Amino acid sequence: MHKAKTHKGTLKRITISARRKLRRRSSYAGHLMSGKPGTRRQRLRKAKNITGGTRKNMLKKLGLKTAWPYPPAKSACAEKGA
């Protein structure tokens, strides 16, 4: 079987945090902003999280394993306070 290649377009558009959270930029925020209200422009400036099935597909395109827990599971000793 051939070696899986990273999808370079996806890699350029998203960022991966240390805990494997995927972040993307908002759409409709590139230009023609003068006709949009200020509150909407503020909202569009913020990055969005990629979750669910879309996140699973993105991880597959990037060649990362999807078995990583999201969000990270709490350990048993953290719940007991030890």
mmCIF file of the N, C-alpha and C atoms, coordinates in Angstrom:
data_MODEL
# 
_entry.id   MODEL 
# 
loop_
_atom_site.group_PDB 
_atom_site.id 
_atom_site.type_symbol 
_atom_site.label_atom_id 
_atom_site.label_alt_id 
_atom_site.label_comp_id 
_atom_site.label_asym_id 
_atom_site.label_entity_id 
_atom_site.label_seq_id 
_atom_site.pdbx_PDB_ins_code 
_atom_site.Cartn_x 
_atom_site.Cartn_y 
_atom_site.Cartn_z 
_atom_site.occupancy 
_atom_site.B_iso_or_equiv 
_atom_site.pdbx_formal_charge 
_atom_site.auth_seq_id 
_atom_site.auth_comp_id 
_atom_site.auth_asym_id 
_atom_site.auth_atom_id 
_atom_site.pdbx_PDB_model_num 
ATOM 1   N N  . MET A 1 1  ? 0.839   -1.171 0.000  1.00 0.00 ? 1  MET A N  1 
ATOM 2   C CA . MET A 1 1  ? 0.000   0.000  0.000  1.00 0.00 ? 1  MET A CA 1 
ATOM 3   C C  . MET A 1 1  ? 0.890   1.243  0.000  1.00 0.00 ? 1  MET A C  1 
ATOM 4   N N  . HIS A 1 2  ? 0.460   2.276  -0.716 1.00 0.00 ? 2  HIS A N  1 
ATOM 5   C CA . HIS A 1 2  ? 1.273   3.479  -0.821 1.00 0.00 ? 2  HIS A CA 1 
ATOM 6   C C  . HIS A 1 2  ? 1.236   4.310  0.465  1.00 0.00 ? 2  HIS A C  1 
ATOM 7   N N  . LYS A 1 3  ? 2.224   5.158  0.590  1.00 0.00 ? 3  LYS A N  1 
ATOM 8   C CA . LYS A 1 3  ? 2.309   6.020  1.777  1.00 0.00 ? 3  LYS A CA 1 
ATOM 9   C C  . LYS A 1 3  ? 1.287   7.140  1.650  1.00 0.00 ? 3  LYS A C  1 
ATOM 10  N N  . ALA A 1 4  ? 0.516   7.363  2.706  1.00 0.00 ? 4  ALA A N  1 
ATOM 11  C CA . ALA A 1 4  ? -0.515  8.402  2.679  1.00 0.00 ? 4  ALA A CA 1 
ATOM 12  C C  . ALA A 1 4  ? 0.136   9.772  2.693  1.00 0.00 ? 4  ALA A C  1 
ATOM 13  N N  . LYS A 1 5  ? -0.372  10.680 1.878  1.00 0.00 ? 5  LYS A N  1 
ATOM 14  C CA . LYS A 1 5  ? 0.176   12.033 1.797  1.00 0.00 ? 5  LYS A CA 1 
ATOM 15  C C  . LYS A 1 5  ? -0.752  13.006 2.511  1.00 0.00 ? 5  LYS A C  1 
ATOM 16  N N  . THR A 1 6  ? -0.162  14.004 3.119  1.00 0.00 ? 6  THR A N  1 
ATOM 17  C CA . THR A 1 6  ? -0.911  15.057 3.791  1.00 0.00 ? 6  THR A CA 1 
ATOM 18  C C  . THR A 1 6  ? -1.573  15.940 2.749  1.00 0.00 ? 6  THR A C  1 
ATOM 19  N N  . HIS A 1 7  ? -2.824  16.328 2.971  1.00 0.00 ? 7  HIS A N  1 
ATOM 20  C CA . HIS A 1 7  ? -3.530  17.239 2.078  1.00 0.00 ? 7  HIS A CA 1 
ATOM 21  C C  . HIS A 1 7  ? -3.046  18.650 2.382  1.00 0.00 ? 7  HIS A C  1 
ATOM 22  N N  . LYS A 1 8  ? -2.228  19.211 1.487  1.00 0.00 ? 8  LYS A N  1 
ATOM 23  C CA . LYS A 1 8  ? -1.552  20.477 1.752  1.00 0.00 ? 8  LYS A CA 1 
ATOM 24  C C  . LYS A 1 8  ? -2.525  21.652 1.844  1.00 0.00 ? 8  LYS A C  1 
ATOM 25  N N  . GLY A 1 9  ? -3.619  21.619 1.087  1.00 0.00 ? 9  GLY A N  1 
ATOM 26  C CA . GLY A 1 9  ? -4.604  22.699 1.161  1.00 0.00 ? 9  GLY A CA 1 
ATOM 27  C C  . GLY A 1 9  ? -5.267  22.765 2.526  1.00 0.00 ? 9  GLY A C  1 
ATOM 28  N N  . THR A 1 10 ? -5.575  21.603 3.083  1.00 0.00 ? 10 THR A N  1 
ATOM 29  C CA . THR A 1 10 ? -6.163  21.537 4.416  1.00 0.00 ? 10 THR A CA 1 
ATOM 30  C C  . THR A 1 10 ? -5.154  22.000 5.460  1.00 0.00 ? 10 THR A C  1 
ATOM 31  N N  . LEU A 1 11 ? -3.912  21.603 5.313  1.00 0.00 ? 11 LEU A N  1 
ATOM 32  C CA . LEU A 1 11 ? -2.867  21.964 6.264  1.00 0.00 ? 11 LEU A CA 1 
ATOM 33  C C  . LEU A 1 11 ? -2.670  23.475 6.331  1.00 0.00 ? 11 LEU A C  1 
ATOM 34  N N  . LYS A 1 12 ? -2.822  24.164 5.195  1.00 0.00 ? 12 LYS A N  1 
ATOM 35  C CA . LYS A 1 12 ? -2.646  25.621 5.164  1.00 0.00 ? 12 LYS A CA 1 
ATOM 36  C C  . LYS A 1 12 ? -3.822  26.365 5.781  1.00 0.00 ? 12 LYS A C  1 
ATOM 37  N N  . ARG A 1 13 ? -4.993  25.757 5.813  1.00 0.00 ? 13 ARG A N  1 
ATOM 38  C CA . ARG A 1 13 ? -6.202  26.454 6.241  1.00 0.00 ? 13 ARG A CA 1 
ATOM 39  C C  . ARG A 1 13 ? -6.573  26.256 7.702  1.00 0.00 ? 13 ARG A C  1 
ATOM 40  N N  . ILE A 1 14 ? -6.024  25.253 8.361  1.00 0.00 ? 14 ILE A N  1 
ATOM 41  C CA . ILE A 1 14 ? -6.389  25.005 9.751  1.00 0.00 ? 14 ILE A CA 1 
ATOM 42  C C  . ILE A 1 14 ? -5.147  24.977 10.630 1.00 0.00 ? 14 ILE A C  1 
ATOM 43  N N  . THR A 1 15 ? -5.355  25.194 11.926 1.00 0.00 ? 15 THR A N  1 
ATOM 44  C CA . THR A 1 15 ? -4.266  25.074 12.896 1.00 0.00 ? 15 THR A CA 1 
ATOM 45  C C  . THR A 1 15 ? -4.643  23.980 13.889 1.00 0.00 ? 15 THR A C  1 
ATOM 46  N N  . ILE A 1 16 ? -3.629  23.295 14.393 1.00 0.00 ? 16 ILE A N  1 
ATOM 47  C CA . ILE A 1 16 ? -3.833  22.204 15.332 1.00 0.00 ? 16 ILE A CA 1 
ATOM 48  C C  . ILE A 1 16 ? -3.222  22.609 16.665 1.00 0.00 ? 16 ILE A C  1 
ATOM 49  N N  . SER A 1 17 ? -4.021  22.555 17.726 1.00 0.00 ? 17 SER A N  1 
ATOM 50  C CA . SER A 1 17 ? -3.520  22.903 19.054 1.00 0.00 ? 17 SER A CA 1 
ATOM 51  C C  . SER A 1 17 ? -2.779  21.713 19.657 1.00 0.00 ? 17 SER A C  1 
ATOM 52  N N  . ALA A 1 18 ? -2.200  21.918 20.831 1.00 0.00 ? 18 ALA A N  1 
ATOM 53  C CA . ALA A 1 18 ? -1.456  20.855 21.505 1.00 0.00 ? 18 ALA A CA 1 
ATOM 54  C C  . ALA A 1 18 ? -2.357  19.686 21.873 1.00 0.00 ? 18 ALA A C  1 
ATOM 55  N N  . ARG A 1 19 ? -3.634  19.967 22.138 1.00 0.00 ? 19 ARG A N  1 
ATOM 56  C CA . ARG A 1 19 ? -4.578  18.899 22.478 1.00 0.00 ? 19 ARG A CA 1 
ATOM 57  C C  . ARG A 1 19 ? -5.394  18.433 21.284 1.00 0.00 ? 19 ARG A C  1 
ATOM 58  N N  . ARG A 1 20 ? -4.860  18.683 20.104 1.00 0.00 ? 20 ARG A N  1 
ATOM 59  C CA . ARG A 1 20 ? -5.468  18.275 18.836 1.00 0.00 ? 20 ARG A CA 1 
ATOM 60  C C  . ARG A 1 20 ? -6.823  18.899 18.558 1.00 0.00 ? 20 ARG A C  1 
ATOM 61  N N  . LYS A 1 21 ? -7.046  20.104 19.035 1.00 0.00 ? 21 LYS A N  1 
ATOM 62  C CA . LYS A 1 21 ? -8.242  20.832 18.624 1.00 0.00 ? 21 LYS A CA 1 
ATOM 63  C C  . LYS A 1 21 ? -7.927  21.479 17.290 1.00 0.00 ? 21 LYS A C  1 
ATOM 64  N N  . LEU A 1 22 ? -8.888  21.455 16.376 1.00 0.00 ? 22 LEU A N  1 
ATOM 65  C CA . LEU A 1 22 ? -8.701  22.040 15.065 1.00 0.00 ? 22 LEU A CA 1 
ATOM 66  C C  . LEU A 1 22 ? -9.416  23.382 15.008 1.00 0.00 ? 22 LEU A C  1 
ATOM 67  N N  . ARG A 1 23 ? -8.731  24.402 14.490 1.00 0.00 ? 23 ARG A N  1 
ATOM 68  C CA . ARG A 1 23 ? -9.292  25.744 14.388 1.00 0.00 ? 23 ARG A CA 1 
ATOM 69  C C  . ARG A 1 23 ? -9.244  26.179 12.935 1.00 0.00 ? 23 ARG A C  1 
ATOM 70  N N  . ARG A 1 24 ? -10.276 26.917 12.513 1.00 0.00 ? 24 ARG A N  1 
ATOM 71  C CA . ARG A 1 24 ? -10.325 27.435 11.154 1.00 0.00 ? 24 ARG A CA 1 
ATOM 72  C C  . ARG A 1 24 ? -10.748 28.892 11.189 1.00 0.00 ? 24 ARG A C  1 
ATOM 73  N N  . ARG A 1 25 ? -10.497 29.593 10.103 1.00 0.00 ? 25 ARG A N  1 
ATOM 74  C CA . ARG A 1 25 ? -10.925 30.976 9.992  1.00 0.00 ? 25 ARG A CA 1 
ATOM 75  C C  . ARG A 1 25 ? -12.378 31.030 9.550  1.00 0.00 ? 25 ARG A C  1 
ATOM 76  N N  . SER A 1 26 ? -13.037 32.150 9.846  1.00 0.00 ? 26 SER A N  1 
ATOM 77  C CA . SER A 1 26 ? -14.429 32.328 9.454  1.00 0.00 ? 26 SER A CA 1 
ATOM 78  C C  . SER A 1 26 ? -14.525 32.617 7.958  1.00 0.00 ? 26 SER A C  1 
ATOM 79  N N  . SER A 1 27 ? -15.583 32.120 7.353  1.00 0.00 ? 27 SER A N  1 
ATOM 80  C CA . SER A 1 27 ? -15.859 32.468 5.966  1.00 0.00 ? 27 SER A CA 1 
ATOM 81  C C  . SER A 1 27 ? -16.577 33.816 5.929  1.00 0.00 ? 27 SER A C  1 
ATOM 82  N N  . TYR A 1 28 ? -16.652 34.421 4.772  1.00 0.00 ? 28 TYR A N  1 
ATOM 83  C CA . TYR A 1 28 ? -17.293 35.727 4.556  1.00 0.00 ? 28 TYR A CA 1 
ATOM 84  C C  . TYR A 1 28 ? -16.575 36.853 5.294  1.00 0.00 ? 28 TYR A C  1 
ATOM 85  N N  . ALA A 1 29 ? -15.280 36.701 5.564  1.00 0.00 ? 29 ALA A N  1 
ATOM 86  C CA . ALA A 1 29 ? -14.555 37.730 6.299  1.00 0.00 ? 29 ALA A CA 1 
ATOM 87  C C  . ALA A 1 29 ? -13.365 38.273 5.511  1.00 0.00 ? 29 ALA A C  1 
ATOM 88  N N  . GLY A 1 30 ? -13.333 38.041 4.214  1.00 0.00 ? 30 GLY A N  1 
ATOM 89  C CA . GLY A 1 30 ? -12.176 38.450 3.433  1.00 0.00 ? 30 GLY A CA 1 
ATOM 90  C C  . GLY A 1 30 ? -12.221 39.884 2.952  1.00 0.00 ? 30 GLY A C  1 
ATOM 91  N N  . HIS A 1 31 ? -13.352 40.319 2.434  1.00 0.00 ? 31 HIS A N  1 
ATOM 92  C CA . HIS A 1 31 ? -13.476 41.675 1.897  1.00 0.00 ? 31 HIS A CA 1 
ATOM 93  C C  . HIS A 1 31 ? -14.944 42.077 1.922  1.00 0.00 ? 31 HIS A C  1 
ATOM 94  N N  . LEU A 1 32 ? -15.242 43.274 1.450  1.00 0.00 ? 32 LEU A N  1 
ATOM 95  C CA . LEU A 1 32 ? -16.603 43.832 1.466  1.00 0.00 ? 32 LEU A CA 1 
ATOM 96  C C  . LEU A 1 32 ? -17.164 43.883 2.888  1.00 0.00 ? 32 LEU A C  1 
ATOM 97  N N  . MET A 1 33 ? -16.328 44.348 3.812  1.00 0.00 ? 33 MET A N  1 
ATOM 98  C CA . MET A 1 33 ? -16.731 44.372 5.209  1.00 0.00 ? 33 MET A CA 1 
ATOM 99  C C  . MET A 1 33 ? -17.497 45.641 5.581  1.00 0.00 ? 33 MET A C  1 
ATOM 100 N N  . SER A 1 34 ? -17.462 46.657 4.735  1.00 0.00 ? 34 SER A N  1 
ATOM 101 C CA . SER A 1 34 ? -18.088 47.932 5.092  1.00 0.00 ? 34 SER A CA 1 
ATOM 102 C C  . SER A 1 34 ? -19.612 47.824 5.176  1.00 0.00 ? 34 SER A C  1 
ATOM 103 N N  . GLY A 1 35 ? -20.200 46.878 4.489  1.00 0.00 ? 35 GLY A N  1 
ATOM 104 C CA . GLY A 1 35 ? -21.645 46.731 4.518  1.00 0.00 ? 35 GLY A CA 1 
ATOM 105 C C  . GLY A 1 35 ? -22.142 45.845 5.648  1.00 0.00 ? 35 GLY A C  1 
ATOM 106 N N  . LYS A 1 36 ? -21.221 45.295 6.421  1.00 0.00 ? 36 LYS A N  1 
ATOM 107 C CA . LYS A 1 36 ? -21.612 44.399 7.505  1.00 0.00 ? 36 LYS A CA 1 
ATOM 108 C C  . LYS A 1 36 ? -21.574 45.148 8.840  1.00 0.00 ? 36 LYS A C  1 
ATOM 109 N N  . PRO A 1 37 ? -22.501 44.850 9.742  1.00 0.00 ? 37 PRO A N  1 
ATOM 110 C CA . PRO A 1 37 ? -22.506 45.519 11.048 1.00 0.00 ? 37 PRO A CA 1 
ATOM 111 C C  . PRO A 1 37 ? -21.238 45.190 11.847 1.00 0.00 ? 37 PRO A C  1 
ATOM 112 N N  . GLY A 1 38 ? -20.896 46.065 12.769 1.00 0.00 ? 38 GLY A N  1 
ATOM 113 C CA . GLY A 1 38 ? -19.682 45.892 13.569 1.00 0.00 ? 38 GLY A CA 1 
ATOM 114 C C  . GLY A 1 38 ? -19.677 44.640 14.405 1.00 0.00 ? 38 GLY A C  1 
ATOM 115 N N  . THR A 1 39 ? -20.833 44.288 14.957 1.00 0.00 ? 39 THR A N  1 
ATOM 116 C CA . THR A 1 39 ? -20.896 43.074 15.792 1.00 0.00 ? 39 THR A CA 1 
ATOM 117 C C  . THR A 1 39 ? -20.637 41.826 14.958 1.00 0.00 ? 39 THR A C  1 
ATOM 118 N N  . ARG A 1 40 ? -21.131 41.839 13.726 1.00 0.00 ? 40 ARG A N  1 
ATOM 119 C CA . ARG A 1 40 ? -20.889 40.695 12.841 1.00 0.00 ? 40 ARG A CA 1 
ATOM 120 C C  . ARG A 1 40 ? -19.412 40.621 12.458 1.00 0.00 ? 40 ARG A C  1 
ATOM 121 N N  . ARG A 1 41 ? -18.786 41.785 12.211 1.00 0.00 ? 41 ARG A N  1 
ATOM 122 C CA . ARG A 1 41 ? -17.362 41.802 11.886 1.00 0.00 ? 41 ARG A CA 1 
ATOM 123 C C  . ARG A 1 41 ? -16.518 41.295 13.053 1.00 0.00 ? 41 ARG A C  1 
ATOM 124 N N  . GLN A 1 42 ? -16.916 41.653 14.273 1.00 0.00 ? 42 GLN A N  1 
ATOM 125 C CA . GLN A 1 42 ? -16.220 41.143 15.457 1.00 0.00 ? 42 GLN A CA 1 
ATOM 126 C C  . GLN A 1 42 ? -16.321 39.623 15.527 1.00 0.00 ? 42 GLN A C  1 
ATOM 127 N N  . ARG A 1 43 ? -17.511 39.113 15.262 1.00 0.00 ? 43 ARG A N  1 
ATOM 128 C CA . ARG A 1 43 ? -17.742 37.673 15.302 1.00 0.00 ? 43 ARG A CA 1 
ATOM 129 C C  . ARG A 1 43 ? -16.924 36.960 14.222 1.00 0.00 ? 43 ARG A C  1 
ATOM 130 N N  . LEU A 1 44 ? -16.818 37.581 13.044 1.00 0.00 ? 44 LEU A N  1 
ATOM 131 C CA . LEU A 1 44 ? -16.089 36.959 11.940 1.00 0.00 ? 44 LEU A CA 1 
ATOM 132 C C  . LEU A 1 44 ? -14.578 36.959 12.155 1.00 0.00 ? 44 LEU A C  1 
ATOM 133 N N  . ARG A 1 45 ? -14.079 37.854 13.018 1.00 0.00 ? 45 ARG A N  1 
ATOM 134 C CA . ARG A 1 45 ? -12.645 37.895 13.300 1.00 0.00 ? 45 ARG A CA 1 
ATOM 135 C C  . ARG A 1 45 ? -12.176 36.691 14.109 1.00 0.00 ? 45 ARG A C  1 
ATOM 136 N N  . LYS A 1 46 ? -13.065 36.099 14.866 1.00 0.00 ? 46 LYS A N  1 
ATOM 137 C CA . LYS A 1 46 ? -12.701 34.989 15.740 1.00 0.00 ? 46 LYS A CA 1 
ATOM 138 C C  . LYS A 1 46 ? -12.609 33.680 14.952 1.00 0.00 ? 46 LYS A C  1 
ATOM 139 N N  . ALA A 1 47 ? -11.680 32.841 15.367 1.00 0.00 ? 47 ALA A N  1 
ATOM 140 C CA . ALA A 1 47 ? -11.531 31.525 14.744 1.00 0.00 ? 47 ALA A CA 1 
ATOM 141 C C  . ALA A 1 47 ? -12.599 30.585 15.286 1.00 0.00 ? 47 ALA A C  1 
ATOM 142 N N  . LYS A 1 48 ? -12.944 29.593 14.509 1.00 0.00 ? 48 LYS A N  1 
ATOM 143 C CA . LYS A 1 48 ? -13.973 28.628 14.885 1.00 0.00 ? 48 LYS A CA 1 
ATOM 144 C C  . LYS A 1 48 ? -13.327 27.266 15.120 1.00 0.00 ? 48 LYS A C  1 
ATOM 145 N N  . ASN A 1 49 ? -13.917 26.461 15.999 1.00 0.00 ? 49 ASN A N  1 
ATOM 146 C CA . ASN A 1 49 ? -13.480 25.086 16.228 1.00 0.00 ? 49 ASN A CA 1 
ATOM 147 C C  . ASN A 1 49 ? -14.122 24.168 15.202 1.00 0.00 ? 49 ASN A C  1 
ATOM 148 N N  . ILE A 1 50 ? -13.403 23.159 14.793 1.00 0.00 ? 50 ILE A N  1 
ATOM 149 C CA . ILE A 1 50 ? -13.935 22.132 13.901 1.00 0.00 ? 50 ILE A CA 1 
ATOM 150 C C  . ILE A 1 50 ? -14.245 20.917 14.769 1.00 0.00 ? 50 ILE A C  1 
ATOM 151 N N  . THR A 1 51 ? -15.504 20.455 14.761 1.00 0.00 ? 51 THR A N  1 
ATOM 152 C CA . THR A 1 51 ? -15.915 19.355 15.620 1.00 0.00 ? 51 THR A CA 1 
ATOM 153 C C  . THR A 1 51 ? -16.665 18.295 14.817 1.00 0.00 ? 51 THR A C  1 
ATOM 154 N N  . GLY A 1 52 ? -16.955 17.192 15.470 1.00 0.00 ? 52 GLY A N  1 
ATOM 155 C CA . GLY A 1 52 ? -17.800 16.142 14.900 1.00 0.00 ? 52 GLY A CA 1 
ATOM 156 C C  . GLY A 1 52 ? -17.158 15.396 13.755 1.00 0.00 ? 52 GLY A C  1 
ATOM 157 N N  . GLY A 1 53 ? -17.997 15.042 12.797 1.00 0.00 ? 53 GLY A N  1 
ATOM 158 C CA . GLY A 1 53 ? -17.548 14.278 11.646 1.00 0.00 ? 53 GLY A CA 1 
ATOM 159 C C  . GLY A 1 53 ? -16.594 15.051 10.762 1.00 0.00 ? 53 GLY A C  1 
ATOM 160 N N  . THR A 1 54 ? -16.759 16.378 10.717 1.00 0.00 ? 54 THR A N  1 
ATOM 161 C CA . THR A 1 54 ? -15.855 17.204 9.923  1.00 0.00 ? 54 THR A CA 1 
ATOM 162 C C  . THR A 1 54 ? -14.444 17.122 10.484 1.00 0.00 ? 54 THR A C  1 
ATOM 163 N N  . ARG A 1 55 ? -14.338 17.137 11.814 1.00 0.00 ? 55 ARG A N  1 
ATOM 164 C CA . ARG A 1 55 ? -13.031 17.030 12.471 1.00 0.00 ? 55 ARG A CA 1 
ATOM 165 C C  . ARG A 1 55 ? -12.372 15.696 12.138 1.00 0.00 ? 55 ARG A C  1 
ATOM 166 N N  . LYS A 1 56 ? -13.162 14.647 12.151 1.00 0.00 ? 56 LYS A N  1 
ATOM 167 C CA . LYS A 1 56 ? -12.645 13.315 11.840 1.00 0.00 ? 56 LYS A CA 1 
ATOM 168 C C  . LYS A 1 56 ? -12.104 13.266 10.412 1.00 0.00 ? 56 LYS A C  1 
ATOM 169 N N  . ASN A 1 57 ? -12.836 13.863 9.469  1.00 0.00 ? 57 ASN A N  1 
ATOM 170 C CA . ASN A 1 57 ? -12.390 13.897 8.080  1.00 0.00 ? 57 ASN A CA 1 
ATOM 171 C C  . ASN A 1 57 ? -11.119 14.716 7.920  1.00 0.00 ? 57 ASN A C  1 
ATOM 172 N N  . MET A 1 58 ? -11.031 15.847 8.628  1.00 0.00 ? 58 MET A N  1 
ATOM 173 C CA . MET A 1 58 ? -9.843  16.699 8.539  1.00 0.00 ? 58 MET A CA 1 
ATOM 174 C C  . MET A 1 58 ? -8.616  15.969 9.076  1.00 0.00 ? 58 MET A C  1 
ATOM 175 N N  . LEU A 1 59 ? -8.766  15.270 10.196 1.00 0.00 ? 59 LEU A N  1 
ATOM 176 C CA . LEU A 1 59 ? -7.643  14.521 10.756 1.00 0.00 ? 59 LEU A CA 1 
ATOM 177 C C  . LEU A 1 59 ? -7.181  13.437 9.786  1.00 0.00 ? 59 LEU A C  1 
ATOM 178 N N  . LYS A 1 60 ? -8.119  12.830 9.090  1.00 0.00 ? 60 LYS A N  1 
ATOM 179 C CA . LYS A 1 60 ? -7.774  11.797 8.116  1.00 0.00 ? 60 LYS A CA 1 
ATOM 180 C C  . LYS A 1 60 ? -7.004  12.403 6.945  1.00 0.00 ? 60 LYS A C  1 
ATOM 181 N N  . LYS A 1 61 ? -7.430  13.602 6.492  1.00 0.00 ? 61 LYS A N  1 
ATOM 182 C CA . LYS A 1 61 ? -6.730  14.278 5.402  1.00 0.00 ? 61 LYS A CA 1 
ATOM 183 C C  . LYS A 1 61 ? -5.313  14.682 5.796  1.00 0.00 ? 61 LYS A C  1 
ATOM 184 N N  . LEU A 1 62 ? -5.140  14.988 7.076  1.00 0.00 ? 62 LEU A N  1 
ATOM 185 C CA . LEU A 1 62 ? -3.832  15.403 7.563  1.00 0.00 ? 62 LEU A CA 1 
ATOM 186 C C  . LEU A 1 62 ? -2.943  14.219 7.921  1.00 0.00 ? 62 LEU A C  1 
ATOM 187 N N  . GLY A 1 63 ? -3.489  13.017 7.838  1.00 0.00 ? 63 GLY A N  1 
ATOM 188 C CA . GLY A 1 63 ? -2.705  11.824 8.125  1.00 0.00 ? 63 GLY A CA 1 
ATOM 189 C C  . GLY A 1 63 ? -2.530  11.568 9.603  1.00 0.00 ? 63 GLY A C  1 
ATOM 190 N N  . LEU A 1 64 ? -3.429  12.106 10.421 1.00 0.00 ? 64 LEU A N  1 
ATOM 191 C CA . LEU A 1 64 ? -3.365  11.900 11.865 1.00 0.00 ? 64 LEU A CA 1 
ATOM 192 C C  . LEU A 1 64 ? -4.394  10.861 12.269 1.00 0.00 ? 64 LEU A C  1 
ATOM 193 N N  . LYS A 1 65 ? -4.108  10.142 13.343 1.00 0.00 ? 65 LYS A N  1 
ATOM 194 C CA . LYS A 1 65 ? -5.053  9.135  13.815 1.00 0.00 ? 65 LYS A CA 1 
ATOM 195 C C  . LYS A 1 65 ? -6.248  9.811  14.461 1.00 0.00 ? 65 LYS A C  1 
ATOM 196 N N  . THR A 1 66 ? -7.430  9.246  14.244 1.00 0.00 ? 66 THR A N  1 
ATOM 197 C CA . THR A 1 66 ? -8.654  9.831  14.791 1.00 0.00 ? 66 THR A CA 1 
ATOM 198 C C  . THR A 1 66 ? -9.027  9.247  16.136 1.00 0.00 ? 66 THR A C  1 
ATOM 199 N N  . ALA A 1 67 ? -8.242  8.297  16.643 1.00 0.00 ? 67 ALA A N  1 
ATOM 200 C CA . ALA A 1 67 ? -8.593  7.642  17.898 1.00 0.00 ? 67 ALA A CA 1 
ATOM 201 C C  . ALA A 1 67 ? -8.263  8.495  19.123 1.00 0.00 ? 67 ALA A C  1 
ATOM 202 N N  . TRP A 1 68 ? -7.571  9.600  18.927 1.00 0.00 ? 68 TRP A N  1 
ATOM 203 C CA . TRP A 1 68 ? -7.220  10.490 20.029 1.00 0.00 ? 68 TRP A CA 1 
ATOM 204 C C  . TRP A 1 68 ? -8.477  11.012 20.692 1.00 0.00 ? 68 TRP A C  1 
ATOM 205 N N  . PRO A 1 69 ? -8.573  11.022 22.024 1.00 0.00 ? 69 PRO A N  1 
ATOM 206 C CA . PRO A 1 69 ? -9.808  11.478 22.678 1.00 0.00 ? 69 PRO A CA 1 
ATOM 207 C C  . PRO A 1 69 ? -10.041 12.970 22.484 1.00 0.00 ? 69 PRO A C  1 
ATOM 208 N N  . TYR A 1 70 ? -11.269 13.324 22.210 1.00 0.00 ? 70 TYR A N  1 
ATOM 209 C CA . TYR A 1 70 ? -11.631 14.732 22.038 1.00 0.00 ? 70 TYR A CA 1 
ATOM 210 C C  . TYR A 1 70 ? -12.956 14.986 22.712 1.00 0.00 ? 70 TYR A C  1 
ATOM 211 N N  . PRO A 1 71 ? -13.093 15.838 23.681 1.00 0.00 ? 71 PRO A N  1 
ATOM 212 C CA . PRO A 1 71 ? -11.971 16.462 24.385 1.00 0.00 ? 71 PRO A CA 1 
ATOM 213 C C  . PRO A 1 71 ? -11.221 15.429 25.208 1.00 0.00 ? 71 PRO A C  1 
ATOM 214 N N  . PRO A 1 72 ? -10.008 15.756 25.665 1.00 0.00 ? 72 PRO A N  1 
ATOM 215 C CA . PRO A 1 72 ? -9.215  14.761 26.401 1.00 0.00 ? 72 PRO A CA 1 
ATOM 216 C C  . PRO A 1 72 ? -9.974  14.224 27.606 1.00 0.00 ? 72 PRO A C  1 
ATOM 217 N N  . ALA A 1 73 ? -9.954  12.914 27.771 1.00 0.00 ? 73 ALA A N  1 
ATOM 218 C CA . ALA A 1 73 ? -10.684 12.276 28.864 1.00 0.00 ? 73 ALA A CA 1 
ATOM 219 C C  . ALA A 1 73 ? -9.977  12.565 30.187 1.00 0.00 ? 73 ALA A C  1 
ATOM 220 N N  . LYS A 1 74 ? -10.775 12.735 31.248 1.00 0.00 ? 74 LYS A N  1 
ATOM 221 C CA . LYS A 1 74 ? -10.200 12.952 32.577 1.00 0.00 ? 74 LYS A CA 1 
ATOM 222 C C  . LYS A 1 74 ? -9.728  11.608 33.113 1.00 0.00 ? 74 LYS A C  1 
ATOM 223 N N  . SER A 1 75 ? -8.595  11.633 33.768 1.00 0.00 ? 75 SER A N  1 
ATOM 224 C CA . SER A 1 75 ? -8.075  10.392 34.335 1.00 0.00 ? 75 SER A CA 1 
ATOM 225 C C  . SER A 1 75 ? -8.801  10.095 35.648 1.00 0.00 ? 75 SER A C  1 
ATOM 226 N N  . ALA A 1 76 ? -8.715  8.856  36.080 1.00 0.00 ? 76 ALA A N  1 
ATOM 227 C CA . ALA A 1 76 ? -9.405  8.432  37.296 1.00 0.00 ? 76 ALA A CA 1 
ATOM 228 C C  . ALA A 1 76 ? -8.827  9.109  38.526 1.00 0.00 ? 76 ALA A C  1 
ATOM 229 N N  . CYS A 1 77 ? -7.502  9.309  38.570 1.00 0.00 ? 77 CYS A N  1 
ATOM 230 C CA . CYS A 1 77 ? -6.903  9.927  39.750 1.00 0.00 ? 77 CYS A CA 1 
ATOM 231 C C  . CYS A 1 77 ? -7.195  11.434 39.806 1.00 0.00 ? 77 CYS A C  1 
ATOM 232 N N  . ALA A 1 78 ? -7.479  12.064 38.672 1.00 0.00 ? 78 ALA A N  1 
ATOM 233 C CA . ALA A 1 78 ? -7.824  13.491 38.682 1.00 0.00 ? 78 ALA A CA 1 
ATOM 234 C C  . ALA A 1 78 ? -9.210  13.713 39.295 1.00 0.00 ? 78 ALA A C  1 
ATOM 235 N N  . GLU A 1 79 ? -10.098 12.717 39.118 1.00 0.00 ? 79 GLU A N  1 
ATOM 236 C CA . GLU A 1 79 ? -11.451 12.852 39.670 1.00 0.00 ? 79 GLU A CA 1 
ATOM 237 C C  . GLU A 1 79 ? -11.457 12.634 41.186 1.00 0.00 ? 79 GLU A C  1 
ATOM 238 N N  . LYS A 1 80 ? -10.538 11.777 41.671 1.00 0.00 ? 80 LYS A N  1 
ATOM 239 C CA . LYS A 1 80 ? -10.472 11.481 43.104 1.00 0.00 ? 80 LYS A CA 1 
ATOM 240 C C  . LYS A 1 80 ? -9.763  12.590 43.866 1.00 0.00 ? 80 LYS A C  1 
ATOM 241 N N  . GLY A 1 81 ? -9.026  13.418 43.167 1.00 0.00 ? 81 GLY A N  1 
ATOM 242 C CA . GLY A 1 81 ? -8.305  14.502 43.826 1.00 0.00 ? 81 GLY A CA 1 
ATOM 243 C C  . GLY A 1 81 ? -6.938  14.097 44.312 1.00 0.00 ? 81 GLY A C  1 
ATOM 244 N N  . ALA A 1 82 ? -6.426  12.969 43.833 1.00 0.00 ? 82 ALA A N  1 
ATOM 245 C CA . ALA A 1 82 ? -5.117  12.491 44.268 1.00 0.00 ? 82 ALA A CA 1 
ATOM 246 C C  . ALA A 1 82 ? -4.033  12.979 43.349 1.00 0.00 ? 82 ALA A C  1 
# 
